[in-house]
């Protein structure tokens, strides 16, 4: 009986962990668009390839393959450009430590550079979130237009 309970718990945890970043990413997009709406700006359209690029960056930071920050920014821009016609501008926000979508978006809103990106003249957004072994969350938010 204990083995069955343990297996069921592990399966449920694995399923919840798998859907966690995607659900939280959607919430970051929604909260970013709510913020833009307050300033009369149009909602950003989520782009799957930008999500993938952002996710790869968050995972690399969470796994310690690269330092926290914008390392590889130009490479991410080059990776995104051929997939989105007329991608002239590109920006990125990164963060770690926030436990909720609301918290990370609020932190970005209160930082002048991040705020500028969120309110910039962009059309597209992609978000990636990854958890490190010690439980720390790493976020990447990419804007394109």
N, CA, C and O atoms as a GROMACS GRO file, in nm:
protein
  580
    1UNK      N    1   0.082  -0.120   0.000
    1UNK     CA    2   0.000   0.000   0.000
    1UNK      C    3   0.087   0.127   0.000
    1UNK      O    4   0.058   0.223  -0.072
    2UNK      N    5   0.193   0.126   0.081
    2UNK     CA    6   0.281   0.242   0.086
    2UNK      C    7   0.348   0.265  -0.049
    2UNK      O    8   0.366   0.379  -0.091
    3UNK      N    9   0.383   0.156  -0.118
    3UNK     CA   10   0.447   0.168  -0.248
    3UNK      C   11   0.352   0.230  -0.349
    3UNK      O   12   0.392   0.316  -0.427
    4UNK      N   13   0.226   0.188  -0.347
    4UNK     CA   14   0.126   0.243  -0.438
    4UNK      C   15   0.107   0.393  -0.411
    4UNK      O   16   0.102   0.473  -0.504
    5UNK      N   17   0.097   0.429  -0.284
    5UNK     CA   18   0.080   0.569  -0.247
    5UNK      C   19   0.200   0.652  -0.295
    5UNK      O   20   0.184   0.760  -0.351
    6UNK      N   21   0.320   0.598  -0.271
    6UNK     CA   22   0.441   0.668  -0.313
    6UNK      C   23   0.444   0.687  -0.464
    6UNK      O   24   0.476   0.796  -0.512
    7UNK      N   25   0.410   0.582  -0.539
    7UNK     CA   26   0.409   0.592  -0.685
    7UNK      C   27   0.306   0.693  -0.734
    7UNK      O   28   0.335   0.773  -0.823
    8UNK      N   29   0.187   0.689  -0.677
    8UNK     CA   30   0.083   0.785  -0.717
    8UNK      C   31   0.126   0.928  -0.686
    8UNK      O   32   0.105   1.019  -0.766
    9UNK      N   33   0.185   0.948  -0.570
    9UNK     CA   34   0.233   1.081  -0.532
    9UNK      C   35   0.340   1.128  -0.630
    9UNK      O   36   0.339   1.244  -0.673
   10UNK      N   37   0.432   1.040  -0.665
   10UNK     CA   38   0.539   1.075  -0.759
   10UNK      C   39   0.483   1.109  -0.896
   10UNK      O   40   0.529   1.204  -0.960
   11UNK      N   41   0.383   1.034  -0.941
   11UNK     CA   42   0.321   1.060  -1.072
   11UNK      C   43   0.250   1.194  -1.072
   11UNK      O   44   0.266   1.273  -1.165
   12UNK      N   45   0.172   1.221  -0.969
   12UNK     CA   46   0.100   1.349  -0.959
   12UNK      C   47   0.200   1.464  -0.954
   12UNK      O   48   0.181   1.565  -1.023
   13UNK      N   49   0.305   1.450  -0.875
   13UNK     CA   50   0.406   1.555  -0.866
   13UNK      C   51   0.471   1.579  -1.001
   13UNK      O   52   0.491   1.694  -1.041
   14UNK      N   53   0.504   1.472  -1.071
   14UNK     CA   54   0.568   1.485  -1.203
   14UNK      C   55   0.475   1.556  -1.301
   14UNK      O   56   0.520   1.643  -1.376
   15UNK      N   57   0.347   1.521  -1.300
   15UNK     CA   58   0.252   1.586  -1.390
   15UNK      C   59   0.236   1.734  -1.357
   15UNK      O   60   0.231   1.818  -1.446
   16UNK      N   61   0.228   1.765  -1.230
   16UNK     CA   62   0.215   1.905  -1.189
   16UNK      C   63   0.341   1.984  -1.223
   16UNK      O   64   0.333   2.098  -1.266
   17UNK      N   65   0.456   1.923  -1.203
   17UNK     CA   66   0.582   1.990  -1.234
   17UNK      C   67   0.594   2.017  -1.383
   17UNK      O   68   0.646   2.121  -1.423
   18UNK      N   69   0.546   1.924  -1.464
   18UNK     CA   70   0.555   1.940  -1.609
   18UNK      C   71   0.470   2.057  -1.656
   18UNK      O   72   0.514   2.134  -1.743
   19UNK      N   73   0.350   2.074  -1.602
   19UNK     CA   74   0.261   2.181  -1.647
   19UNK      C   75   0.291   2.314  -1.579
   19UNK      O   76   0.248   2.419  -1.626
   20UNK      N   77   0.365   2.310  -1.470
   20UNK     CA   78   0.391   2.431  -1.392
   20UNK      C   79   0.451   2.545  -1.474
   20UNK      O   80   0.393   2.654  -1.475
   21UNK      N   81   0.564   2.525  -1.544
   21UNK     CA   82   0.622   2.641  -1.614
   21UNK      C   83   0.530   2.698  -1.721
   21UNK      O   84   0.522   2.820  -1.736
   22UNK      N   85   0.461   2.612  -1.795
   22UNK     CA   86   0.374   2.660  -1.902
   22UNK      C   87   0.260   2.745  -1.846
   22UNK      O   88   0.229   2.851  -1.900
   23UNK      N   89   0.198   2.698  -1.739
   23UNK     CA   90   0.088   2.774  -1.679
   23UNK      C   91   0.136   2.907  -1.622
   23UNK      O   92   0.072   3.010  -1.640
   24UNK      N   93   0.249   2.904  -1.556
   24UNK     CA   94   0.302   3.026  -1.497
   24UNK      C   95   0.346   3.123  -1.606
   24UNK      O   96   0.331   3.245  -1.591
   25UNK      N   97   0.401   3.071  -1.715
   25UNK     CA   98   0.442   3.156  -1.828
   25UNK      C   99   0.322   3.229  -1.885
   25UNK      O  100   0.330   3.348  -1.916
   26UNK      N  101   0.210   3.158  -1.899
   26UNK     CA  102   0.087   3.221  -1.950
   26UNK      C  103   0.043   3.334  -1.857
   26UNK      O  104  -0.004   3.439  -1.902
   27UNK      N  105   0.060   3.312  -1.727
   27UNK     CA  106   0.022   3.416  -1.631
   27UNK      C  107   0.113   3.538  -1.641
   27UNK      O  108   0.067   3.652  -1.627
   28UNK      N  109   0.243   3.516  -1.666
   28UNK     CA  110   0.335   3.629  -1.685
   28UNK      C  111   0.293   3.710  -1.808
   28UNK      O  112   0.294   3.833  -1.804
   29UNK      N  113   0.257   3.641  -1.916
   29UNK     CA  114   0.211   3.710  -2.037
   29UNK      C  115   0.086   3.791  -2.006
   29UNK      O  116   0.076   3.908  -2.043
   30UNK      N  117  -0.010   3.730  -1.938
   30UNK     CA  118  -0.136   3.798  -1.906
   30UNK      C  119  -0.112   3.921  -1.820
   30UNK      O  120  -0.168   4.028  -1.846
   31UNK      N  121  -0.028   3.909  -1.718
   31UNK     CA  122  -0.002   4.022  -1.629
   31UNK      C  123   0.077   4.132  -1.701
   31UNK      O  124   0.057   4.251  -1.673
   32UNK      N  125   0.164   4.094  -1.791
   32UNK     CA  126   0.237   4.193  -1.871
   32UNK      C  127   0.139   4.270  -1.959
   32UNK      O  128   0.149   4.392  -1.971
   33UNK      N  129   0.046   4.199  -2.021
   33UNK     CA  130  -0.053   4.266  -2.106
   33UNK      C  131  -0.149   4.353  -2.025
   33UNK      O  132  -0.192   4.457  -2.074
   34UNK      N  133  -0.183   4.312  -1.903
   34UNK     CA  134  -0.265   4.397  -1.815
   34UNK      C  135  -0.191   4.528  -1.787
   34UNK      O  136  -0.251   4.635  -1.789
   35UNK      N  137  -0.062   4.518  -1.761
   35UNK     CA  138   0.019   4.636  -1.734
   35UNK      C  139   0.023   4.729  -1.855
   35UNK      O  140   0.008   4.850  -1.842
   36UNK      N  141   0.044   4.672  -1.973
   36UNK     CA  142   0.047   4.751  -2.096
   36UNK      C  143  -0.087   4.821  -2.120
   36UNK      O  144  -0.091   4.935  -2.165
   37UNK      N  145  -0.195   4.752  -2.090
   37UNK     CA  146  -0.330   4.807  -2.111
   37UNK      C  147  -0.350   4.935  -2.029
   37UNK      O  148  -0.418   5.027  -2.073
   38UNK      N  149  -0.291   4.940  -1.910
   38UNK     CA  150  -0.303   5.059  -1.824
   38UNK      C  151  -0.245   5.183  -1.892
   38UNK      O  152  -0.280   5.296  -1.857
   39UNK      N  153  -0.157   5.162  -1.988
   39UNK     CA  154  -0.093   5.273  -2.060
   39UNK      C  155  -0.146   5.287  -2.202
   39UNK      O  156  -0.086   5.356  -2.285
   40UNK      N  157  -0.257   5.221  -2.230
   40UNK     CA  158  -0.319   5.231  -2.362
   40UNK      C  159  -0.242   5.160  -2.472
   40UNK      O  160  -0.259   5.190  -2.590
   41UNK      N  161  -0.157   5.066  -2.434
   41UNK     CA  162  -0.076   4.993  -2.532
   41UNK      C  163  -0.145   4.862  -2.571
   41UNK      O  164  -0.217   4.803  -2.490
   42UNK      N  165  -0.124   4.818  -2.694
   42UNK     CA  166  -0.187   4.692  -2.737
   42UNK      C  167  -0.125   4.571  -2.666
   42UNK      O  168  -0.010   4.574  -2.622
   43UNK      N  169  -0.204   4.467  -2.657
   43UNK     CA  170  -0.156   4.342  -2.598
   43UNK      C  171  -0.050   4.280  -2.688
   43UNK      O  172  -0.055   4.292  -2.811
   44UNK      N  173   0.045   4.216  -2.626
   44UNK     CA  174   0.149   4.145  -2.700
   44UNK      C  175   0.097   4.008  -2.739
   44UNK      O  176   0.024   3.943  -2.664
   45UNK      N  177   0.135   3.964  -2.857
   45UNK     CA  178   0.094   3.833  -2.907
   45UNK      C  179   0.203   3.732  -2.869
   45UNK      O  180   0.321   3.752  -2.899
   46UNK      N  181   0.162   3.625  -2.803
   46UNK     CA  182   0.257   3.522  -2.765
   46UNK      C  183   0.303   3.445  -2.888
   46UNK      O  184   0.221   3.403  -2.970
   47UNK      N  185   0.434   3.426  -2.900
   47UNK     CA  186   0.493   3.351  -3.012
   47UNK      C  187   0.563   3.228  -2.956
   47UNK      O  188   0.649   3.239  -2.868
   48UNK      N  189   0.526   3.112  -3.007
   48UNK     CA  190   0.581   2.987  -2.956
   48UNK      C  191   0.733   2.981  -2.970
   48UNK      O  192   0.801   2.933  -2.879
   49UNK      N  193   0.787   3.028  -3.082
   49UNK     CA  194   0.933   3.021  -3.096
   49UNK      C  195   1.004   3.113  -2.996
   49UNK      O  196   1.114   3.081  -2.951
   50UNK      N  197   0.942   3.225  -2.960
   50UNK     CA  198   1.001   3.310  -2.856
   50UNK      C  199   0.991   3.242  -2.720
   50UNK      O  200   1.082   3.254  -2.637
   51UNK      N  201   0.880   3.170  -2.696
   51UNK     CA  202   0.868   3.093  -2.572
   51UNK      C  203   0.980   2.990  -2.563
   51UNK      O  204   1.042   2.974  -2.458
   52UNK      N  205   1.006   2.921  -2.673
   52UNK     CA  206   1.110   2.817  -2.675
   52UNK      C  207   1.248   2.876  -2.648
   52UNK      O  208   1.326   2.821  -2.571
   53UNK      N  209   1.277   2.989  -2.711
   53UNK     CA  210   1.406   3.055  -2.691
   53UNK      C  211   1.420   3.102  -2.546
   53UNK      O  212   1.525   3.086  -2.485
   54UNK      N  213   1.314   3.161  -2.492
   54UNK     CA  214   1.315   3.207  -2.353
   54UNK      C  215   1.330   3.089  -2.257
   54UNK      O  216   1.402   3.098  -2.158
   55UNK      N  217   1.261   2.979  -2.287
   55UNK     CA  218   1.269   2.861  -2.202
   55UNK      C  219   1.411   2.804  -2.200
   55UNK      O  220   1.462   2.766  -2.095
   56UNK      N  221   1.473   2.798  -2.316
   56UNK     CA  222   1.612   2.748  -2.324
   56UNK      C  223   1.705   2.834  -2.239
   56UNK      O  224   1.793   2.781  -2.170
   57UNK      N  225   1.687   2.965  -2.243
   57UNK     CA  226   1.773   3.054  -2.165
   57UNK      C  227   1.749   3.035  -2.015
   57UNK      O  228   1.844   3.028  -1.937
   58UNK      N  229   1.622   3.026  -1.974
   58UNK     CA  230   1.591   3.005  -1.832
   58UNK      C  231   1.648   2.872  -1.783
   58UNK      O  232   1.703   2.865  -1.673
   59UNK      N  233   1.636   2.768  -1.864
   59UNK     CA  234   1.689   2.637  -1.825
   59UNK      C  235   1.842   2.641  -1.814
   59UNK      O  236   1.898   2.581  -1.723
   60UNK      N  237   1.907   2.710  -1.906
   60UNK     CA  238   2.054   2.720  -1.900
   60UNK      C  239   2.098   2.791  -1.773
   60UNK      O  240   2.196   2.751  -1.710
   61UNK      N  241   2.027   2.897  -1.734
   61UNK     CA  242   2.061   2.967  -1.610
   61UNK      C  243   2.032   2.879  -1.489
   61UNK      O  244   2.114   2.870  -1.398
   62UNK      N  245   1.916   2.812  -1.488
   62UNK     CA  246   1.877   2.729  -1.374
   62UNK      C  247   1.973   2.611  -1.355
   62UNK      O  248   1.997   2.569  -1.242
   63UNK      N  249   2.025   2.559  -1.464
   63UNK     CA  250   2.117   2.444  -1.455
   63UNK      C  251   2.262   2.487  -1.436
   63UNK      O  252   2.351   2.403  -1.423
   64UNK      N  253   2.286   2.618  -1.433
   64UNK     CA  254   2.420   2.668  -1.410
   64UNK      C  255   2.512   2.658  -1.531
   64UNK      O  256   2.634   2.672  -1.518
   65UNK      N  257   2.456   2.633  -1.648
   65UNK     CA  258   2.538   2.626  -1.770
   65UNK      C  259   2.588   2.764  -1.810
   65UNK      O  260   2.694   2.778  -1.871
   66UNK      N  261   2.511   2.867  -1.775
   66UNK     CA  262   2.553   3.006  -1.797
   66UNK      C  263   2.519   3.084  -1.672
   66UNK      O  264   2.431   3.045  -1.595
   67UNK      N  265   2.587   3.195  -1.652
   67UNK     CA  266   2.558   3.280  -1.537
   67UNK      C  267   2.424   3.349  -1.558
   67UNK      O  268   2.379   3.368  -1.671
   68UNK      N  269   2.362   3.387  -1.448
   68UNK     CA  270   2.238   3.464  -1.456
   68UNK      C  271   2.267   3.593  -1.531
   68UNK      O  272   2.365   3.662  -1.502
   69UNK      N  273   2.181   3.626  -1.626
   69UNK     CA  274   2.197   3.751  -1.699
   69UNK      C  275   2.160   3.737  -1.844
   69UNK      O  276   2.082   3.650  -1.883
   70UNK      N  277   2.217   3.824  -1.924
   70UNK     CA  278   2.181   3.833  -2.066
   70UNK      C  279   2.286   3.772  -2.158
   70UNK      O  280   2.292   3.805  -2.276
   71UNK      N  281   2.370   3.684  -2.104
   71UNK     CA  282   2.470   3.618  -2.187
   71UNK      C  283   2.402   3.548  -2.304
   71UNK      O  284   2.305   3.475  -2.285
   72UNK      N  285   2.452   3.572  -2.425
   72UNK     CA  286   2.394   3.508  -2.543
   72UNK      C  287   2.276   3.583  -2.602
   72UNK      O  288   2.205   3.530  -2.688
   73UNK      N  289   2.254   3.707  -2.557
   73UNK     CA  290   2.140   3.785  -2.606
   73UNK      C  291   2.141   3.797  -2.759
   73UNK      O  292   2.038   3.774  -2.823
   74UNK      N  293   2.254   3.831  -2.816
   74UNK     CA  294   2.261   3.848  -2.962
   74UNK      C  295   2.231   3.717  -3.034
   74UNK      O  296   2.166   3.718  -3.139
   75UNK      N  297   2.276   3.606  -2.980
   75UNK     CA  298   2.248   3.476  -3.041
   75UNK      C  299   2.098   3.445  -3.036
   75UNK      O  300   2.043   3.389  -3.131
   76UNK      N  301   2.031   3.481  -2.926
   76UNK     CA  302   1.886   3.460  -2.917
   76UNK      C  303   1.813   3.546  -3.019
   76UNK      O  304   1.716   3.502  -3.080
   77UNK      N  305   1.861   3.670  -3.038
   77UNK     CA  306   1.801   3.758  -3.137
   77UNK      C  307   1.816   3.698  -3.276
   77UNK      O  308   1.721   3.694  -3.354
   78UNK      N  309   1.935   3.650  -3.308
   78UNK     CA  310   1.959   3.588  -3.439
   78UNK      C  311   1.874   3.462  -3.458
   78UNK      O  312   1.828   3.434  -3.568
   79UNK      N  313   1.855   3.387  -3.350
   79UNK     CA  314   1.773   3.266  -3.357
   79UNK      C  315   1.627   3.300  -3.385
   79UNK      O  316   1.559   3.227  -3.457
   80UNK      N  317   1.579   3.409  -3.329
   80UNK     CA  318   1.438   3.447  -3.344
   80UNK      C  319   1.410   3.516  -3.477
   80UNK      O  320   1.302   3.498  -3.535
   81UNK      N  321   1.504   3.593  -3.526
   81UNK     CA  322   1.481   3.678  -3.644
   81UNK      C  323   1.428   3.606  -3.767
   81UNK      O  324   1.332   3.654  -3.826
   82UNK      N  325   1.484   3.492  -3.809
   82UNK     CA  326   1.433   3.428  -3.931
   82UNK      C  327   1.291   3.372  -3.916
   82UNK      O  328   1.222   3.349  -4.015
   83UNK      N  329   1.248   3.351  -3.792
   83UNK     CA  330   1.118   3.289  -3.769
   83UNK      C  331   1.004   3.390  -3.759
   83UNK      O  332   0.887   3.353  -3.766
   84UNK      N  333   1.039   3.517  -3.742
   84UNK     CA  334   0.937   3.621  -3.732
   84UNK      C  335   0.970   3.727  -3.836
   84UNK      O  336   1.070   3.798  -3.824
   85UNK      N  337   0.887   3.737  -3.937
   85UNK     CA  338   0.910   3.838  -4.041
   85UNK      C  339   0.902   3.976  -3.977
   85UNK      O  340   0.821   4.000  -3.887
   86UNK      N  341   0.982   4.063  -4.024
   86UNK     CA  342   0.989   4.203  -3.979
   86UNK      C  343   1.019   4.215  -3.829
   86UNK      O  344   0.958   4.297  -3.760
   87UNK      N  345   1.111   4.134  -3.780
   87UNK     CA  346   1.155   4.146  -3.641
   87UNK      C  347   1.271   4.246  -3.638
   87UNK      O  348   1.387   4.210  -3.657
   88UNK      N  349   1.237   4.373  -3.612
   88UNK     CA  350   1.336   4.480  -3.615
   88UNK      C  351   1.391   4.511  -3.476
   88UNK      O  352   1.507   4.549  -3.462
   89UNK      N  353   1.310   4.495  -3.376
   89UNK     CA  354   1.354   4.526  -3.241
   89UNK      C  355   1.336   4.404  -3.152
   89UNK      O  356   1.247   4.322  -3.174
   90UNK      N  357   1.420   4.395  -3.052
   90UNK     CA  358   1.426   4.276  -2.968
   90UNK      C  359   1.475   4.319  -2.831
   90UNK      O  360   1.571   4.394  -2.821
   91UNK      N  361   1.410   4.273  -2.725
   91UNK     CA  362   1.453   4.306  -2.589
   91UNK      C  363   1.428   4.186  -2.499
   91UNK      O  364   1.358   4.092  -2.536
   92UNK      N  365   1.488   4.191  -2.381
   92UNK     CA  366   1.481   4.076  -2.292
   92UNK      C  367   1.483   4.122  -2.148
   92UNK      O  368   1.559   4.212  -2.111
   93UNK      N  369   1.401   4.061  -2.066
   93UNK     CA  370   1.406   4.077  -1.922
   93UNK      C  371   1.438   3.941  -1.862
   93UNK      O  372   1.388   3.839  -1.908
   94UNK      N  373   1.522   3.939  -1.760
   94UNK     CA  374   1.548   3.816  -1.686
   94UNK      C  375   1.531   3.845  -1.537
   94UNK      O  376   1.546   3.959  -1.493
   95UNK      N  377   1.501   3.740  -1.463
   95UNK     CA  378   1.485   3.754  -1.318
   95UNK      C  379   1.504   3.618  -1.254
   95UNK      O  380   1.498   3.515  -1.321
   96UNK      N  381   1.526   3.619  -1.123
   96UNK     CA  382   1.524   3.494  -1.048
   96UNK      C  383   1.475   3.523  -0.908
   96UNK      O  384   1.486   3.635  -0.858
   97UNK      N  385   1.422   3.420  -0.844
   97UNK     CA  386   1.382   3.433  -0.705
   97UNK      C  387   1.235   3.454  -0.679
   97UNK      O  388   1.184   3.408  -0.577
   98UNK      N  389   1.165   3.522  -0.767
   98UNK     CA  390   1.022   3.546  -0.745
   98UNK      C  391   0.948   3.412  -0.748
   98UNK      O  392   0.980   3.326  -0.830
   99UNK      N  393   0.852   3.395  -0.661
   99UNK     CA  394   0.780   3.267  -0.653
   99UNK      C  395   0.649   3.267  -0.731
   99UNK      O  396   0.589   3.161  -0.751
  100UNK      N  397   0.604   3.384  -0.775
  100UNK     CA  398   0.478   3.390  -0.849
  100UNK      C  399   0.494   3.480  -0.972
  100UNK      O  400   0.584   3.563  -0.979
  101UNK      N  401   0.404   3.460  -1.066
  101UNK     CA  402   0.403   3.546  -1.186
  101UNK      C  403   0.377   3.691  -1.145
  101UNK      O  404   0.441   3.782  -1.197
  102UNK      N  405   0.285   3.710  -1.054
  102UNK     CA  406   0.253   3.847  -1.010
  102UNK      C  407   0.376   3.914  -0.949
  102UNK      O  408   0.401   4.032  -0.973
  103UNK      N  409   0.452   3.839  -0.871
  103UNK     CA  410   0.570   3.895  -0.806
  103UNK      C  411   0.678   3.933  -0.907
  103UNK      O  412   0.736   4.041  -0.898
  104UNK      N  413   0.706   3.845  -1.004
  104UNK     CA  414   0.812   3.876  -1.100
  104UNK      C  415   0.772   3.994  -1.189
  104UNK      O  416   0.855   4.080  -1.219
  105UNK      N  417   0.646   4.000  -1.231
  105UNK     CA  418   0.601   4.112  -1.314
  105UNK      C  419   0.606   4.242  -1.233
  105UNK      O  420   0.645   4.346  -1.285
  106UNK      N  421   0.567   4.236  -1.107
  106UNK     CA  422   0.574   4.355  -1.021
  106UNK      C  423   0.719   4.403  -1.006
  106UNK      O  424   0.746   4.522  -1.010
  107UNK      N  425   0.810   4.308  -0.987
  107UNK     CA  426   0.952   4.345  -0.976
  107UNK      C  427   1.001   4.413  -1.103
  107UNK      O  428   1.072   4.514  -1.096
  108UNK      N  429   0.965   4.360  -1.218
  108UNK     CA  430   1.005   4.420  -1.345
  108UNK      C  431   0.943   4.560  -1.361
  108UNK      O  432   1.009   4.652  -1.409
  109UNK      N  433   0.817   4.575  -1.321
  109UNK     CA  434   0.750   4.705  -1.332
  109UNK      C  435   0.824   4.812  -1.251
  109UNK      O  436   0.826   4.929  -1.289
  110UNK      N  437   0.884   4.771  -1.140
  110UNK     CA  438   0.951   4.865  -1.050
  110UNK      C  439   1.098   4.888  -1.084
  110UNK      O  440   1.168   4.957  -1.011
  111UNK      N  441   1.143   4.831  -1.193
  111UNK     CA  442   1.282   4.848  -1.239
  111UNK      C  443   1.278   4.926  -1.371
  111UNK      O  444   1.218   4.878  -1.467
  112UNK      N  445   1.339   5.044  -1.377
  112UNK     CA  446   1.325   5.128  -1.497
  112UNK      C  447   1.356   5.059  -1.630
  112UNK      O  448   1.280   5.075  -1.725
  113UNK      N  449   1.464   4.985  -1.639
  113UNK     CA  450   1.499   4.919  -1.765
  113UNK      C  451   1.400   4.810  -1.804
  113UNK      O  452   1.361   4.799  -1.920
  114UNK      N  453   1.360   4.729  -1.706
  114UNK     CA  454   1.264   4.623  -1.733
  114UNK      C  455   1.127   4.682  -1.770
  114UNK      O  456   1.059   4.635  -1.861
  115UNK      N  457   1.090   4.785  -1.697
  115UNK     CA  458   0.963   4.854  -1.724
  115UNK      C  459   0.960   4.908  -1.867
  115UNK      O  460   0.860   4.895  -1.937
  116UNK      N  461   1.072   4.969  -1.909
  116UNK     CA  462   1.081   5.022  -2.045
  116UNK      C  463   1.058   4.912  -2.148
  116UNK      O  464   0.988   4.932  -2.246
  117UNK      N  465   1.117   4.795  -2.126
  117UNK     CA  466   1.096   4.683  -2.218
  117UNK      C  467   0.949   4.641  -2.220
  117UNK      O  468   0.893   4.617  -2.327
  118UNK      N  469   0.887   4.632  -2.103
  118UNK     CA  470   0.748   4.588  -2.096
  118UNK      C  471   0.653   4.686  -2.166
  118UNK      O  472   0.549   4.645  -2.218
  119UNK      N  473   0.689   4.813  -2.167
  119UNK     CA  474   0.603   4.915  -2.228
  119UNK      C  475   0.654   4.957  -2.366
  119UNK      O  476   0.607   5.056  -2.422
  120UNK      N  477   0.748   4.883  -2.419
  120UNK     CA  478   0.807   4.916  -2.548
  120UNK      C  479   0.715   4.889  -2.666
  120UNK      O  480   0.610   4.826  -2.652
  121UNK      N  481   0.757   4.937  -2.782
  121UNK     CA  482   0.679   4.921  -2.906
  121UNK      C  483   0.708   4.784  -2.966
  121UNK      O  484   0.774   4.771  -3.069
  122UNK      N  485   0.656   4.683  -2.900
  122UNK     CA  486   0.674   4.546  -2.946
  122UNK      C  487   0.539   4.486  -2.980
  122UNK      O  488   0.435   4.535  -2.936
  123UNK      N  489   0.541   4.381  -3.058
  123UNK     CA  490   0.419   4.310  -3.095
  123UNK      C  491   0.412   4.172  -3.032
  123UNK      O  492   0.304   4.118  -3.010
  124UNK      N  493   0.529   4.114  -3.004
  124UNK     CA  494   0.536   3.974  -2.965
  124UNK      C  495   0.604   3.956  -2.830
  124UNK      O  496   0.685   4.039  -2.787
  125UNK      N  497   0.570   3.845  -2.765
  125UNK     CA  498   0.630   3.811  -2.636
  125UNK      C  499   0.653   3.660  -2.630
  125UNK      O  500   0.578   3.582  -2.689
  126UNK      N  501   0.755   3.623  -2.558
  126UNK     CA  502   0.781   3.484  -2.524
  126UNK      C  503   0.833   3.479  -2.382
  126UNK      O  504   0.908   3.567  -2.340
  127UNK      N  505   0.793   3.377  -2.307
  127UNK     CA  506   0.833   3.365  -2.167
  127UNK      C  507   0.880   3.222  -2.140
  127UNK      O  508   0.820   3.126  -2.186
  128UNK      N  509   0.987   3.211  -2.064
  128UNK     CA  510   1.036   3.081  -2.021
  128UNK      C  511   1.068   3.084  -1.873
  128UNK      O  512   1.124   3.183  -1.823
  129UNK      N  513   1.033   2.977  -1.802
  129UNK     CA  514   1.057   2.968  -1.658
  129UNK      C  515   1.115   2.830  -1.628
  129UNK      O  516   1.065   2.729  -1.677
  130UNK      N  517   1.220   2.827  -1.547
  130UNK     CA  518   1.280   2.700  -1.508
  130UNK      C  519   1.318   2.705  -1.360
  130UNK      O  520   1.348   2.811  -1.306
  131UNK      N  521   1.315   2.589  -1.297
  131UNK     CA  522   1.349   2.578  -1.155
  131UNK      C  523   1.485   2.508  -1.142
  131UNK      O  524   1.508   2.404  -1.204
  132UNK      N  525   1.572   2.565  -1.062
  132UNK     CA  526   1.702   2.504  -1.036
  132UNK      C  527   1.687   2.389  -0.936
  132UNK      O  528   1.580   2.370  -0.878
  133UNK      N  529   1.793   2.313  -0.917
  133UNK     CA  530   1.790   2.201  -0.822
  133UNK      C  531   1.758   2.246  -0.680
  133UNK      O  532   1.697   2.172  -0.603
  134UNK      N  533   1.799   2.368  -0.646
  134UNK     CA  534   1.772   2.418  -0.511
  134UNK      C  535   1.636   2.488  -0.500
  134UNK      O  536   1.604   2.545  -0.396
  135UNK      N  537   1.557   2.483  -0.606
  135UNK     CA  538   1.422   2.537  -0.602
  135UNK      C  539   1.406   2.679  -0.652
  135UNK      O  540   1.294   2.731  -0.658
  136UNK      N  541   1.516   2.744  -0.687
  136UNK     CA  542   1.512   2.882  -0.736
  136UNK      C  543   1.449   2.888  -0.875
  136UNK      O  544   1.482   2.807  -0.961
  137UNK      N  545   1.358   2.983  -0.896
  137UNK     CA  546   1.297   3.002  -1.028
  137UNK      C  547   1.375   3.105  -1.108
  137UNK      O  548   1.415   3.209  -1.055
  138UNK      N  549   1.396   3.074  -1.236
  138UNK     CA  550   1.463   3.164  -1.330
  138UNK      C  551   1.365   3.198  -1.442
  138UNK      O  552   1.300   3.110  -1.497
  139UNK      N  553   1.355   3.326  -1.474
  139UNK     CA  554   1.260   3.376  -1.572
  139UNK      C  555   1.332   3.446  -1.687
  139UNK      O  556   1.431   3.516  -1.667
  140UNK      N  557   1.280   3.425  -1.807
  140UNK     CA  558   1.324   3.502  -1.923
  140UNK      C  559   1.199   3.549  -1.996
  140UNK      O  560   1.108   3.470  -2.023
  141UNK      N  561   1.195   3.676  -2.026
  141UNK     CA  562   1.083   3.738  -2.099
  141UNK      C  563   1.145   3.806  -2.222
  141UNK      O  564   1.230   3.894  -2.209
  142UNK      N  565   1.102   3.763  -2.341
  142UNK     CA  566   1.156   3.816  -2.466
  142UNK      C  567   1.049   3.896  -2.539
  142UNK      O  568   0.934   3.853  -2.548
  143UNK      N  569   1.088   4.011  -2.591
  143UNK     CA  570   0.998   4.097  -2.667
  143UNK      C  571   1.051   4.112  -2.809
  143UNK      O  572   1.172   4.121  -2.829
  144UNK      N  573   0.961   4.114  -2.906
  144UNK     CA  574   1.001   4.136  -3.044
  144UNK      C  575   0.900   4.222  -3.116
  144UNK      O  576   0.781   4.221  -3.085
  145UNK      N  577   0.949   4.297  -3.213
  145UNK     CA  578   0.858   4.380  -3.290
  145UNK      C  579   0.920   4.431  -3.417
  145UNK      O  580   0.855   4.503  -3.493
   0.00000   0.00000   0.00000
